[in-house]
């Protein structure tokens, strides 16, 4: 056992954030109509499952944070020195995706999201990231639009395809 303080503030803050996000998800899910489809699984099922999972994992991590810190953290040194550049890149990626998806469309916005997330995790292979991001986002677009019948924004690609 290491000589860690009984409560690690950063870990506690993240853990409580997960609990808060779980509560927010469960409360927000109540605004969704409860009608089930042909499979009797309504639109609340997966948001409720995700909210419950966030609450459970947030609770486990909170208990660990107040009882000596999270268990099984692989790199103790990196755990105490956050990579603020990576955090900034990941945060910017999500914000840019949310801002761009309406006009750029799902495929382009998600490709750019993939590129920034890969960069935030240390990738320096831009061409590979563009190709992989484009393939994954295009596949996801067609799975959701054609396979599931969801209406994702086509954006700039919609003008090219005449849609």
N, C-alpha and C positions, 0 to 999 in steps of 0.2 A: 504494500500500500504506500502510495506517495504522500507527501506532506502537503496536500491541497487544502485550501480553506473549506469550511463546511458548506458554504453557499457560493457558487460561481455566478456572479451577477449577469454576465452576458448569456450564459446558458439558460439561466432562469428567465431572462427576458424573451429569448427565442421560444422557450417552452410555453410560456404564458401567451405569446403571440400565436402559437399553434392552437392553443385552447380557444383564444378569442376568434381566430379564423374558423374553427370548427363550429362555435356557437353562431357566428355570423352566417355560415353556410346553412346550418340547420334552421335558423330563423327565416332566412331568405327563401328557403325551399318551401316554406308554408304558403307563399304567395303563388306557387305553381298549381294549376288545376290538378285534381287528383284522379281524373279519369284514366283508367287503364286501357291499353290497346288490346289487340287480339291475344297477346301473350299474358295478359293480366298484370303486366308490370307497367306501372304508371311512370310518368316523367319525374316523379319525386324519388324514385328508387335509388338511382346512382348519386344524385346530390346528397341524399340522406346517408348513403353508405360512405361517401367521401367525408361528410361532416362528422360522422361517428368515428371514422378512422383518425381524423385530425384530433378529435377530443381524446381518444384512447392514447395515441402516440404522444400528444402534448402532455397528457397526465403522467405517462411513464417518464418522459424526459424531465418534467417538473419534479417528480419524486427524486430522480437521479440528481438533478441540479441542486436540490436542497440537502442531499445526503452525500455530498463529497464530489459531485461533478458527474458528467456523462460518462458512461462506461465504454470501454473498447474504442476510444478515440485513437486512430492509428498513429498519428504523428503529433506528439505532445508539443513540440516547438512550433509547428505551423498552426496548431490549435490556438496558441496564445498570441500570434501575430497575424491579424487578418490581412488579406490581400485586398486593399481598398480599390486598387485599379481594376481588378477582376470584378469586384462588387459593383463598381461604377459602370463597367461595360455591360454586365448582365442586367443591371437596372435600366440602363439606357436602351438596351435591346428590347426589353418588354415594353417600355414607354413608346419607343419608335414604332414597334409593331402595332400597338393599339392606335396610335395616331395615323399610321399609313394604311391600315387594312381597308378602310372605306374607299380611298381613291386609288391606291396601288393594286388592290385586290389581294385575295388570300395567298395566291402562289408567290407573287413577288415579295409581299410583306413577310411571309413565312420563310422564304429563302433568305432574306436579309436578316431575319431573326436568327436563323440557324448559323449564318456566317458570324454574327456578333457573339452568339453563345459559344461557338467553337473558339473564337478569338479569346473570349473571357476565360475559357478553360485551358488556354495556352497554345492552341493551334496556330501555326504560322504558314499553313499551306492554303492560300486563298483560292486558287483554282479548284483544288479538290473540294474545299468547303462550299464553293458556289455550285459545283456539279452535284454533290451529295444533297445539299439543301434544296436545289431545284428538283431533283428526282423525288425526294421525300415529300416536299410540299405539293408537287403535282400529283403524286399518288394519293396523298391524303385528300386533296381537293376532289379528285374523281371518285374516290371511295365515298366521301361524304355527300357529294352532289348526285352522282348517278346511283350509287349503291344504297344510300340511306335517304335520298330525296331531300336533303337539306339544301338551303339556298345560301351558299357562301358568296361573298362579293367577288366578282370577276375582275373588277377594276380595269386597269389599262389593257389587260389581255382580252377583256370582253369587247373592247373596241376593235381589236385586231381580228377576232374571230367572228365579228358580226352579231354577237349575242346581245 
